[in-house]
Amino acid sequence: MARRYRKSRWMRGSRTHGWGVSGQHRGKGSRGGYGMAGGHKHKWSWIVKYAPDHFGKRGFKPPYSVEDVCINVGELEDLAAKLGVSENGTIDLESIGYTKLLGGGSISKPFNIVVRKASRNAVEKIKSIGGSIVILSRAE
């Protein structure tokens, strides 16, 4: 049966509902501190149950990025035109900021390419049209 009021009207109008002076049931002190405070002390059982991986170290993040900045063989002619390099000219991809040459696309003009890394397919495409490729070592 729907009722307008609760059946029990117990504690209505009570300012503190049994918690003593007003303010004794307020604030973070009644909850054992802000946030994760007490995680190693009085809230340890909560940590064990709900956040067992919260404490401790795991894993490793390298301090530098190891990803290569790649360019495809098919983009070399556009790049050469932009740089003003003629046919059989040298394109130093390392100085431009590219670290790896990939074999995607096709190329019709021969160039001399200087790069740190190159895929086997890219090397074959460059050499098949009469170009050359210089792969740099780390020390250079």
CNS distance restraints for C-alpha pairs under 8 A (distance, minus, plus):
assign (resid  11 and name CA) (resid  17 and name CA) 6.28 0.50 0.50
assign (resid  15 and name CA) (resid  22 and name CA) 7.34 0.50 0.50
assign (resid  16 and name CA) (resid  20 and name CA) 6.21 0.50 0.50
assign (resid  16 and name CA) (resid  21 and name CA) 6.92 0.50 0.50
assign (resid  16 and name CA) (resid  22 and name CA) 5.80 0.50 0.50
assign (resid  19 and name CA) (resid  24 and name CA) 6.36 0.50 0.50
assign (resid  19 and name CA) (resid  25 and name CA) 6.10 0.50 0.50
assign (resid  20 and name CA) (resid  24 and name CA) 6.53 0.50 0.50
assign (resid  22 and name CA) (resid  26 and name CA) 7.97 0.50 0.50
assign (resid  23 and name CA) (resid  27 and name CA) 7.58 0.50 0.50
assign (resid  24 and name CA) (resid  30 and name CA) 7.42 0.50 0.50
assign (resid  25 and name CA) (resid  30 and name CA) 5.98 0.50 0.50
assign (resid  26 and name CA) (resid  30 and name CA) 6.29 0.50 0.50
assign (resid  27 and name CA) (resid  31 and name CA) 7.44 0.50 0.50
assign (resid  28 and name CA) (resid  32 and name CA) 6.34 0.50 0.50
assign (resid  28 and name CA) (resid  33 and name CA) 4.97 0.50 0.50
assign (resid  28 and name CA) (resid  34 and name CA) 5.73 0.50 0.50
assign (resid  29 and name CA) (resid  33 and name CA) 5.33 0.50 0.50
assign (resid  32 and name CA) (resid  37 and name CA) 7.25 0.50 0.50
assign (resid  32 and name CA) (resid  38 and name CA) 7.10 0.50 0.50
assign (resid  32 and name CA) (resid  42 and name CA) 7.82 0.50 0.50
assign (resid  32 and name CA) (resid  43 and name CA) 7.95 0.50 0.50
assign (resid  33 and name CA) (resid  37 and name CA) 5.44 0.50 0.50
assign (resid  33 and name CA) (resid  38 and name CA) 7.16 0.50 0.50
assign (resid  37 and name CA) (resid  43 and name CA) 7.84 0.50 0.50
assign (resid  38 and name CA) (resid  42 and name CA) 5.36 0.50 0.50
assign (resid  38 and name CA) (resid  43 and name CA) 5.28 0.50 0.50
assign (resid  38 and name CA) (resid  44 and name CA) 7.28 0.50 0.50
assign (resid  39 and name CA) (resid  43 and name CA) 4.82 0.50 0.50
assign (resid  39 and name CA) (resid  44 and name CA) 5.18 0.50 0.50
assign (resid  39 and name CA) (resid  46 and name CA) 7.91 0.50 0.50
assign (resid  39 and name CA) (resid  47 and name CA) 6.43 0.50 0.50
assign (resid  40 and name CA) (resid  44 and name CA) 5.38 0.50 0.50
assign (resid  43 and name CA) (resid  47 and name CA) 6.49 0.50 0.50
assign (resid  44 and name CA) (resid  48 and name CA) 6.24 0.50 0.50
assign (resid  45 and name CA) (resid  49 and name CA) 6.28 0.50 0.50
assign (resid  46 and name CA) (resid  50 and name CA) 5.88 0.50 0.50
assign (resid  46 and name CA) (resid  51 and name CA) 7.41 0.50 0.50
assign (resid  47 and name CA) (resid  51 and name CA) 4.77 0.50 0.50
assign (resid  47 and name CA) (resid  52 and name CA) 5.69 0.50 0.50
assign (resid  47 and name CA) (resid  54 and name CA) 7.45 0.50 0.50
assign (resid  48 and name CA) (resid  52 and name CA) 4.80 0.50 0.50
assign (resid  68 and name CA) (resid  98 and name CA) 7.60 0.50 0.50
assign (resid  68 and name CA) (resid  99 and name CA) 5.63 0.50 0.50
assign (resid  68 and name CA) (resid 100 and name CA) 6.20 0.50 0.50
assign (resid  69 and name CA) (resid  97 and name CA) 7.29 0.50 0.50
assign (resid  69 and name CA) (resid  98 and name CA) 5.03 0.50 0.50
assign (resid  69 and name CA) (resid  99 and name CA) 5.23 0.50 0.50
assign (resid  69 and name CA) (resid 100 and name CA) 6.21 0.50 0.50
assign (resid  70 and name CA) (resid  98 and name CA) 5.82 0.50 0.50
assign (resid  70 and name CA) (resid  99 and name CA) 6.14 0.50 0.50
assign (resid  70 and name CA) (resid 100 and name CA) 4.76 0.50 0.50
assign (resid  70 and name CA) (resid 101 and name CA) 5.79 0.50 0.50
assign (resid  70 and name CA) (resid 102 and name CA) 6.70 0.50 0.50
assign (resid  71 and name CA) (resid  75 and name CA) 6.87 0.50 0.50
assign (resid  71 and name CA) (resid  76 and name CA) 7.96 0.50 0.50
assign (resid  71 and name CA) (resid  98 and name CA) 6.79 0.50 0.50
assign (resid  71 and name CA) (resid 100 and name CA) 6.54 0.50 0.50
assign (resid  71 and name CA) (resid 101 and name CA) 5.23 0.50 0.50
assign (resid  71 and name CA) (resid 102 and name CA) 5.99 0.50 0.50
assign (resid  72 and name CA) (resid  76 and name CA) 7.11 0.50 0.50
assign (resid  72 and name CA) (resid 101 and name CA) 5.79 0.50 0.50
assign (resid  72 and name CA) (resid 102 and name CA) 4.63 0.50 0.50
assign (resid  72 and name CA) (resid 103 and name CA) 5.64 0.50 0.50
assign (resid  72 and name CA) (resid 104 and name CA) 5.01 0.50 0.50
assign (resid  72 and name CA) (resid 105 and name CA) 6.64 0.50 0.50
assign (resid  72 and name CA) (resid 122 and name CA) 7.92 0.50 0.50
assign (resid  73 and name CA) (resid 101 and name CA) 6.74 0.50 0.50
assign (resid  73 and name CA) (resid 102 and name CA) 6.13 0.50 0.50
assign (resid  73 and name CA) (resid 103 and name CA) 5.34 0.50 0.50
assign (resid  73 and name CA) (resid 104 and name CA) 5.73 0.50 0.50
assign (resid  73 and name CA) (resid 105 and name CA) 5.87 0.50 0.50
assign (resid  73 and name CA) (resid 106 and name CA) 6.30 0.50 0.50
assign (resid  73 and name CA) (resid 107 and name CA) 6.40 0.50 0.50
assign (resid  73 and name CA) (resid 122 and name CA) 6.35 0.50 0.50
assign (resid  73 and name CA) (resid 125 and name CA) 7.85 0.50 0.50
assign (resid  73 and name CA) (resid 126 and name CA) 7.87 0.50 0.50
assign (resid  74 and name CA) (resid 103 and name CA) 7.71 0.50 0.50
assign (resid  74 and name CA) (resid 104 and name CA) 6.07 0.50 0.50
assign (resid  74 and name CA) (resid 105 and name CA) 4.06 0.50 0.50
assign (resid  74 and name CA) (resid 106 and name CA) 4.69 0.50 0.50
assign (resid  74 and name CA) (resid 107 and name CA) 5.50 0.50 0.50
assign (resid  75 and name CA) (resid  79 and name CA) 6.28 0.50 0.50
assign (resid  75 and name CA) (resid 105 and name CA) 7.51 0.50 0.50
assign (resid  76 and name CA) (resid  80 and name CA) 5.97 0.50 0.50
assign (resid  76 and name CA) (resid 107 and name CA) 7.46 0.50 0.50
assign (resid  77 and name CA) (resid  81 and name CA) 6.22 0.50 0.50
assign (resid  77 and name CA) (resid 107 and name CA) 7.01 0.50 0.50
assign (resid  77 and name CA) (resid 109 and name CA) 7.29 0.50 0.50
assign (resid  78 and name CA) (resid  82 and name CA) 6.23 0.50 0.50
assign (resid  79 and name CA) (resid  83 and name CA) 6.16 0.50 0.50
assign (resid  80 and name CA) (resid  84 and name CA) 5.82 0.50 0.50
assign (resid  80 and name CA) (resid  85 and name CA) 4.89 0.50 0.50
assign (resid  80 and name CA) (resid  86 and name CA) 7.10 0.50 0.50
assign (resid  80 and name CA) (resid  91 and name CA) 7.08 0.50 0.50
assign (resid  81 and name CA) (resid  85 and name CA) 6.18 0.50 0.50
assign (resid  81 and name CA) (resid  86 and name CA) 7.64 0.50 0.50
assign (resid  85 and name CA) (resid  89 and name CA) 5.61 0.50 0.50
assign (resid  85 and name CA) (resid  90 and name CA) 7.01 0.50 0.50
assign (resid  85 and name CA) (resid  91 and name CA) 7.19 0.50 0.50
assign (resid  87 and name CA) (resid 109 and name CA) 6.07 0.50 0.50
assign (resid  87 and name CA) (resid 110 and name CA) 6.06 0.50 0.50
assign (resid  87 and name CA) (resid 111 and name CA) 6.12 0.50 0.50
assign (resid  88 and name CA) (resid 109 and name CA) 7.57 0.50 0.50
assign (resid  88 and name CA) (resid 110 and name CA) 5.32 0.50 0.50
assign (resid  88 and name CA) (resid 111 and name CA) 4.48 0.50 0.50
assign (resid  88 and name CA) (resid 112 and name CA) 6.18 0.50 0.50
assign (resid  88 and name CA) (resid 131 and name CA) 6.93 0.50 0.50
assign (resid  89 and name CA) (resid 111 and name CA) 5.43 0.50 0.50
assign (resid  89 and name CA) (resid 112 and name CA) 5.93 0.50 0.50
assign (resid  90 and name CA) (resid 111 and name CA) 5.99 0.50 0.50
assign (resid  90 and name CA) (resid 112 and name CA) 4.48 0.50 0.50
assign (resid  90 and name CA) (resid 113 and name CA) 5.81 0.50 0.50
assign (resid  90 and name CA) (resid 114 and name CA) 7.43 0.50 0.50
assign (resid  91 and name CA) (resid 111 and name CA) 7.01 0.50 0.50
assign (resid  91 and name CA) (resid 112 and name CA) 6.16 0.50 0.50
assign (resid  91 and name CA) (resid 113 and name CA) 5.04 0.50 0.50
assign (resid  91 and name CA) (resid 114 and name CA) 6.27 0.50 0.50
assign (resid  92 and name CA) (resid  96 and name CA) 6.76 0.50 0.50
assign (resid  92 and name CA) (resid 113 and name CA) 6.01 0.50 0.50
assign (resid  92 and name CA) (resid 114 and name CA) 4.65 0.50 0.50
assign (resid  92 and name CA) (resid 115 and name CA) 6.52 0.50 0.50
assign (resid  93 and name CA) (resid  97 and name CA) 6.30 0.50 0.50
assign (resid  93 and name CA) (resid  98 and name CA) 5.21 0.50 0.50
assign (resid  93 and name CA) (resid  99 and name CA) 7.06 0.50 0.50
assign (resid  93 and name CA) (resid 113 and name CA) 7.03 0.50 0.50
assign (resid  93 and name CA) (resid 114 and name CA) 5.82 0.50 0.50
assign (resid  93 and name CA) (resid 115 and name CA) 5.30 0.50 0.50
assign (resid  94 and name CA) (resid  98 and name CA) 5.34 0.50 0.50
assign (resid  94 and name CA) (resid  99 and name CA) 5.90 0.50 0.50
assign (resid  94 and name CA) (resid 114 and name CA) 6.65 0.50 0.50
assign (resid  94 and name CA) (resid 115 and name CA) 5.20 0.50 0.50
assign (resid  94 and name CA) (resid 116 and name CA) 6.55 0.50 0.50
assign (resid  98 and name CA) (resid 115 and name CA) 7.39 0.50 0.50
assign (resid  99 and name CA) (resid 115 and name CA) 6.20 0.50 0.50
assign (resid  99 and name CA) (resid 116 and name CA) 5.37 0.50 0.50
assign (resid  99 and name CA) (resid 117 and name CA) 6.15 0.50 0.50
assign (resid 100 and name CA) (resid 115 and name CA) 6.50 0.50 0.50
assign (resid 100 and name CA) (resid 116 and name CA) 6.19 0.50 0.50
assign (resid 100 and name CA) (resid 117 and name CA) 4.57 0.50 0.50
assign (resid 100 and name CA) (resid 118 and name CA) 5.25 0.50 0.50
assign (resid 100 and name CA) (resid 119 and name CA) 7.72 0.50 0.50
assign (resid 101 and name CA) (resid 115 and name CA) 7.12 0.50 0.50
assign (resid 101 and name CA) (resid 117 and name CA) 6.37 0.50 0.50
assign (resid 101 and name CA) (resid 118 and name CA) 4.53 0.50 0.50
assign (resid 101 and name CA) (resid 119 and name CA) 6.40 0.50 0.50
assign (resid 101 and name CA) (resid 122 and name CA) 6.52 0.50 0.50
assign (resid 102 and name CA) (resid 118 and name CA) 6.06 0.50 0.50
assign (resid 102 and name CA) (resid 119 and name CA) 5.39 0.50 0.50
assign (resid 102 and name CA) (resid 121 and name CA) 7.28 0.50 0.50
assign (resid 102 and name CA) (resid 122 and name CA) 5.36 0.50 0.50
assign (resid 103 and name CA) (resid 119 and name CA) 6.49 0.50 0.50
assign (resid 103 and name CA) (resid 120 and name CA) 7.72 0.50 0.50
assign (resid 103 and name CA) (resid 121 and name CA) 5.03 0.50 0.50
assign (resid 103 and name CA) (resid 122 and name CA) 3.88 0.50 0.50
assign (resid 103 and name CA) (resid 123 and name CA) 7.68 0.50 0.50
assign (resid 103 and name CA) (resid 125 and name CA) 7.21 0.50 0.50
assign (resid 104 and name CA) (resid 122 and name CA) 7.54 0.50 0.50
assign (resid 106 and name CA) (resid 125 and name CA) 7.70 0.50 0.50
assign (resid 107 and name CA) (resid 125 and name CA) 7.51 0.50 0.50
assign (resid 107 and name CA) (resid 126 and name CA) 7.69 0.50 0.50
assign (resid 108 and name CA) (resid 129 and name CA) 6.83 0.50 0.50
assign (resid 109 and name CA) (resid 129 and name CA) 7.00 0.50 0.50
assign (resid 109 and name CA) (resid 131 and name CA) 7.93 0.50 0.50
assign (resid 110 and name CA) (resid 126 and name CA) 6.82 0.50 0.50
assign (resid 110 and name CA) (resid 129 and name CA) 5.75 0.50 0.50
assign (resid 110 and name CA) (resid 130 and name CA) 5.47 0.50 0.50
assign (resid 110 and name CA) (resid 131 and name CA) 4.27 0.50 0.50
assign (resid 110 and name CA) (resid 132 and name CA) 7.72 0.50 0.50
assign (resid 111 and name CA) (resid 126 and name CA) 7.47 0.50 0.50
assign (resid 111 and name CA) (resid 130 and name CA) 7.90 0.50 0.50
assign (resid 111 and name CA) (resid 131 and name CA) 4.83 0.50 0.50
assign (resid 111 and name CA) (resid 132 and name CA) 6.51 0.50 0.50
assign (resid 112 and name CA) (resid 131 and name CA) 5.57 0.50 0.50
assign (resid 112 and name CA) (resid 132 and name CA) 4.72 0.50 0.50
assign (resid 112 and name CA) (resid 133 and name CA) 5.67 0.50 0.50
assign (resid 112 and name CA) (resid 134 and name CA) 7.66 0.50 0.50
assign (resid 113 and name CA) (resid 131 and name CA) 7.85 0.50 0.50
assign (resid 113 and name CA) (resid 132 and name CA) 6.24 0.50 0.50
assign (resid 113 and name CA) (resid 133 and name CA) 4.61 0.50 0.50
assign (resid 113 and name CA) (resid 134 and name CA) 6.07 0.50 0.50
assign (resid 114 and name CA) (resid 133 and name CA) 5.96 0.50 0.50
assign (resid 114 and name CA) (resid 134 and name CA) 4.79 0.50 0.50
assign (resid 114 and name CA) (resid 135 and name CA) 6.18 0.50 0.50
assign (resid 114 and name CA) (resid 136 and name CA) 7.20 0.50 0.50
assign (resid 115 and name CA) (resid 133 and name CA) 7.61 0.50 0.50
assign (resid 115 and name CA) (resid 134 and name CA) 6.36 0.50 0.50
assign (resid 115 and name CA) (resid 135 and name CA) 5.28 0.50 0.50
assign (resid 115 and name CA) (resid 136 and name CA) 6.07 0.50 0.50
assign (resid 116 and name CA) (resid 135 and name CA) 5.16 0.50 0.50
assign (resid 116 and name CA) (resid 136 and name CA) 4.62 0.50 0.50
assign (resid 116 and name CA) (resid 137 and name CA) 6.60 0.50 0.50
assign (resid 116 and name CA) (resid 138 and name CA) 7.80 0.50 0.50
assign (resid 117 and name CA) (resid 135 and name CA) 5.99 0.50 0.50
assign (resid 117 and name CA) (resid 136 and name CA) 7.30 0.50 0.50
assign (resid 118 and name CA) (resid 122 and name CA) 6.30 0.50 0.50
assign (resid 118 and name CA) (resid 123 and name CA) 6.59 0.50 0.50
assign (resid 118 and name CA) (resid 135 and name CA) 7.26 0.50 0.50
assign (resid 119 and name CA) (resid 123 and name CA) 6.43 0.50 0.50
assign (resid 120 and name CA) (resid 124 and name CA) 6.30 0.50 0.50
assign (resid 121 and name CA) (resid 125 and name CA) 6.29 0.50 0.50
assign (resid 122 and name CA) (resid 126 and name CA) 6.26 0.50 0.50
assign (resid 123 and name CA) (resid 127 and name CA) 6.18 0.50 0.50
assign (resid 123 and name CA) (resid 133 and name CA) 6.87 0.50 0.50
assign (resid 124 and name CA) (resid 128 and name CA) 5.90 0.50 0.50
assign (resid 125 and name CA) (resid 129 and name CA) 6.77 0.50 0.50
assign (resid 126 and name CA) (resid 130 and name CA) 6.79 0.50 0.50
assign (resid 126 and name CA) (resid 131 and name CA) 5.15 0.50 0.50
assign (resid 126 and name CA) (resid 132 and name CA) 6.36 0.50 0.50
assign (resid 126 and name CA) (resid 133 and name CA) 7.16 0.50 0.50
assign (resid 127 and name CA) (resid 131 and name CA) 4.97 0.50 0.50
assign (resid 127 and name CA) (resid 132 and name CA) 5.75 0.50 0.50
assign (resid 127 and name CA) (resid 133 and name CA) 7.63 0.50 0.50
assign (resid 136 and name CA) (resid 140 and name CA) 6.57 0.50 0.50
